[in-house]
Amino acid sequence: MRRRLHIVRRCELARLYQRQPALMSARAAARAGAGLVSLVTHETHAAMVVMACLEVMVHGAGAPPQLGRFLDRATVLAAGPGLGQEAWGRKLFESVCRAPKPIVLDADGLNWLARLGGHRDDWILTPHPAEAGRLLGVSTATVQEDRFAVARAIAERFGGVCVLKGPGTVVDNGTDTVVVTTGNPGMASGGSGDVLTGVIAALLGQGLAAFDAATIGACWHGYAGDLAAADGERGMLATDVIEHLRRAGNP
């Protein structure tokens, strides 16, 4: 895998109010080999975020968010963790979706997609079962009854690649399907999906095709979780997974 990694020029991570999910995505992207990571957040939170992770370039955006200069410099975009469901978040979501750059969409980005619709061939959608249900208008129980069919349906309806998270994460691009076998129950904690978003975005920025970035990213994320679980699955945090991404990516 190391032969396929190249330094990314810039990976812009667009976020809103809840700064911690965005920060976890940004830190994960940096640990997964993104050469330069920028995090765009609401201007009232920029100072707090920059103190939490000195390696990430933090930028504040007002209301409505003016993203032109950030989007122009970006190689890859990731949006959703901490985005929120207010007007600021909608404007940011719409700006990101108009940008001609590969996108990883997660969390509230998927909630906006469920509300507003959209179709792109160059994005990666990373729903957990509840988010998948909202995308398709079905219950979480229905999603869990046939995860393969749901992942395929999301890829066909919205385009791109679907990464349906959970035990046995399913990656589907409408044609091919992969089941990821790394990972463990200790990763079922808040923020784990935000970490996966950052890993996949970093791999996209390093030149991998969308399906490869999604598959390798999910495997890498799970393997880092397995390394973290060596100290026990009970009490594992998403930040524990971040701290093991470097080792998992440099065997």
N, C-alpha and C positions, 0 to 999 in steps of 0.2 A: 504493500500500500504506500510505502514511503516514496517510491519512485513516481507516484502519481500526484504528489502534493507539491504545489507551487505557491509562492507567497502571493496573497491577494493584494491588489492595490488599495482597496477600501471596501469594507462591508458596513453599510449603513443599517443601523437598527433603529427603526422609528417606533416610538412608544409614547404613552401618556401617563396619567397621574400615579399609578401604583408603580413606583420606581424599582422596587425589588425584583419583580419578574423580569423587567427589561434588563436590569443589571446582571441577573444570572445568565440571560441569553448572551449578553455582551461578553461576560467573562468566559463563558463556554466557547464562544467563537474564537476568542484570543487563545485559549488553551488548545483549541483544535487546529491551530496553525494559520489563522487569519492574520496577515501582517499588520494591518491597521484597522481597528474597529472604532466606529463612531456611533454614539448613541444620541438620538434626538429625543428630547423629552420636553414637557411643558416648562416654560421659562422659570416658573416658580420653584422647580425642583432641581434645576441644573447644578446649583452649588452643592446641594446635599449629595447628588450622585457622584460628582467628580471627586469628592472626598472619600467615597467608598471604594473606588477602584481607579488608581492613578494611571493605569495602563490604557484606559479607554478614553477616547476623545469625546467629551460631552458637550452638547450644544443645546441651548434653550430655544424653543420656538413659541411665539406668541399665539394669540387667538385672533383670527384663524391662523393655523400654522402655515408659515411660509417655508416651503421645503425645496424650492427650485435649486438653490446652490448645493444642497446636500444630495439631492437626487442626481444632479448632473455629475457629481464626482463619484457616485457609488458604482461598484461593480455588481453587488448583490444587495437585495433588500430583504429584511425580515421584519414582520409587523404582527402585532397582536398581543403579546404578553404585557399586561398592564395598560392596554390601550384605552379601556373604558368604553362606556356606551353613551357618552355625552356628545354634544355637537363638535367639540374639538376632535374627538376620536373619529367621528364620521368623516370630517374634512381630511384628516390625515390618511385614513383608510382609502378614500377616493383618490387622493393624490398619489399614493403608492401604487394603486391599481392602474393608474394611467401611465406610469413610468415604464419605458421600454427596457426594463431590467428584470432578470430572474428574481423571483420572490419566494420566500418561505412564509406561509400564513398559518398562524396558530391562535389559540385562545380567543380574545375578543375580535381579532381579525376574522376568525371563522364565524363568530356570531354576527358580525356585520355582513359577511358574505351570505349567511342564511337569510338575513333580512332584505338585502339589496340585490342579491344575485350577481352573477358574473361568470365568465368563462375565459380561461387562458391556457395555452399549451405549455407555458414556461414557468408555471408555479408549482410549488409543492405544498399540499395541504396536510396538516398533521393533527387531525381531531382525535380526542378520546371518545369513548362510546356516546357520552351525552351530547357532545358537540356534533358527532356524526349523525345522531338522531335529529338534531335541529336542522342540519343541512338537508336531510331527506324528508323531514316532516314525519318521523316515526319515533316510537319510544326507544329508550335505552335497551329495554328488554328485547325488542325486535332486532336491534343492532347485534346484540350478543347471540341471538339465535343462529345467525349466518354471517359471520364477520367477513368471509370471502366475498359474498354477494354484495355486502354493503360497501366494502372498499372499492369494488369494481363499479358499483352504481355511482359513487361519488366521483371517481375518475372520469366516468363517461358523462356525467351531468355537468361538471365544472371544469373538466380538462386537467391536463397536467398529471401529477402523481399524487396519490393518496397514501398517507402513512397512518393507518388505523392503529392507534396505540393500545396497549394492553398486554396481557399474557399471550405471547405469540403474536407480536406486532406484525400486521399484514401490510405489505407494500405492493401497490398495484398502479399501473399506468394505463389501464384499459385494455392491455394486451397481455402483459406479463405479470406474474404474481410471485412474491417471495415472502416466506415466513421467517421472521427473525427469532432465533432461539437463545440469544444471550439475554441477560437480565434476570432479575429475581424480585420476589415480593417486597423486599425492602425499598424498592424504587417507587412504590405506590405512595408517594408523599408529595406535598405541594412543591411545585417548582421543577419537578423532574422533566415535565414536558417543555418548560422554558429552556432548560439545558439542551435538550434534543434540538430545539429550534436553532440555537446558536451553533451546534456542531454541524448540522446540515447546511446552514448558510455558509459556514467557513469552507466546507468541501465544495459547494457550488462556486465560491469565489476562487478556489484553487483549480478550477477548470474541469471538474467532473460533470458529466451529463446528469440531468435531473434524477433519473431512476437510479443511477449508480450512487449519487450523493445521498439520496434518501436511504438506500439499502445499506451502504457502508456506514453512514451516519448513525442509523439505528443500531447496527451491530456494534459499532465503536462505543456508543452511549451505553448499551447493555453490558459490554465487556468492562467498561470503567465501573459500572454499578456492581458487577461481580467482584472486581478487585476491592471495591469499598466494603463489600459484604464480608470480606475476610475477617473483619472485626465484629461481625454480627449484623444480621438484617434488622433486628429490632432497634429503633432509634436512628436509622439512617436518614440523612438529609440530602437534599438535592446538591447542596454545596460539597458534600462528601464526594459525590460523583464528579463534580468539576475538578476537584483536587486529584483525581485519578485519571483524568483524560490524557494528560501528558504521558504518563507511564503506559497507558493502554495504546497510545498511538506511536510509541517508540519501543516496540518489543525487542 
